[in-house]
Amino acid sequence: MDKSLSLSIINYLLKPNYYGFVRTQNIHLMEPLSQAMYSDFYLAFLNLAEAENGNPEYPYEKCAQKMDEVFEDLSKAIFIEYRQILKKCHLPVPLK
């Protein structure tokens, strides 16, 4: 993964803007696979926050890598769902 595109390197003050698309109030709209992934995403988010706050029990590199992996997996799953919805609605489907 290109580190310049990694979520973990974004300043923690800006991160809430990037998490807005996966708010818990909208979790009921996700497919079961994405819903199951959300708990991994939230755990990775909390662990990264601990690492950024200097908690020695949460090594930053490990937490950042996990956050990036989980975010990428969840993003891909949501994009697949989005494409499926567009197909069902007979709307143009974006390329991968």
C-alpha positions in Angstrom: 0.0 0.0 0.0 1.2 3.5 -0.8 1.9 5.1 2.6 1.0 8.5 1.2 -2.6 7.3 0.9 -2.7 5.6 4.3 -5.4 6.6 6.7 -3.1 6.2 9.7 -0.8 9.1 8.7 -3.7 11.6 8.7 -3.5 14.1 11.5 -5.8 12.9 14.4 -7.7 16.2 14.3 -8.7 15.5 10.7 -9.6 11.8 11.1 -13.2 12.3 12.2 -14.0 13.8 8.8 -12.8 10.5 7.2 -14.7 8.4 9.6 -18.0 10.1 8.9 -19.0 7.6 6.2 -19.0 4.8 8.7 -21.0 6.2 11.5 -22.7 3.7 13.8 -26.1 5.4 13.2 -25.9 4.1 9.6 -24.6 0.6 10.3 -28.1 -0.9 9.8 -27.8 0.2 6.1 -24.7 -2.0 5.6 -24.6 -5.5 4.4 -23.9 -8.2 7.1 -20.2 -8.5 5.9 -19.6 -4.8 6.3 -21.4 -4.8 9.6 -19.1 -7.5 10.9 -16.1 -5.6 9.7 -17.1 -2.5 11.6 -16.2 -3.8 15.0 -12.6 -4.5 13.7 -12.5 -1.0 12.3 -13.6 0.6 15.5 -11.1 -1.5 17.6 -8.3 -0.5 15.2 -9.4 3.1 15.5 -9.3 3.0 19.3 -6.0 1.1 19.4 -4.4 3.7 17.1 -5.7 6.5 19.3 -4.0 4.9 22.3 -0.8 4.6 20.3 -1.0 8.2 19.2 -1.4 9.2 22.9 1.8 7.4 23.7 0.4 4.3 25.5 3.4 1.9 25.5 1.0 -1.1 25.4 0.0 -0.1 21.8 3.0 0.1 19.5 2.3 2.9 16.9 3.6 1.1 13.8 1.6 -2.1 14.6 -1.6 -0.1 15.3 -1.1 2.1 12.2 -0.6 -0.9 10.0 -3.7 -2.7 11.4 -5.8 0.5 11.0 -4.7 0.8 7.3 -5.5 -2.9 6.6 -8.9 -2.8 8.3 -9.9 0.5 6.7 -8.8 -0.8 3.3 -10.9 -4.0 3.7 -13.9 -2.1 4.9 -13.7 0.5 2.2 -13.5 -2.2 -0.5 -16.5 -4.0 1.0 -18.6 -0.8 1.1 -17.6 0.0 -2.5 -18.7 -3.5 -3.6 -22.1 -2.9 -1.9 -22.3 0.5 -3.6 -21.7 -1.0 -7.0 -24.3 -3.7 -6.3 -26.9 -1.1 -5.4 -26.2 0.8 -8.6 -26.6 -2.3 -10.7 -30.0 -3.1 -9.0 -31.1 0.4 -9.7 -29.9 0.2 -13.3 -27.6 3.1 -12.8 -24.1 3.6 -14.2 -21.6 1.6 -12.2 -18.1 3.1 -11.8 -15.0 1.2 -12.7 -12.9 -0.3 -10.0 
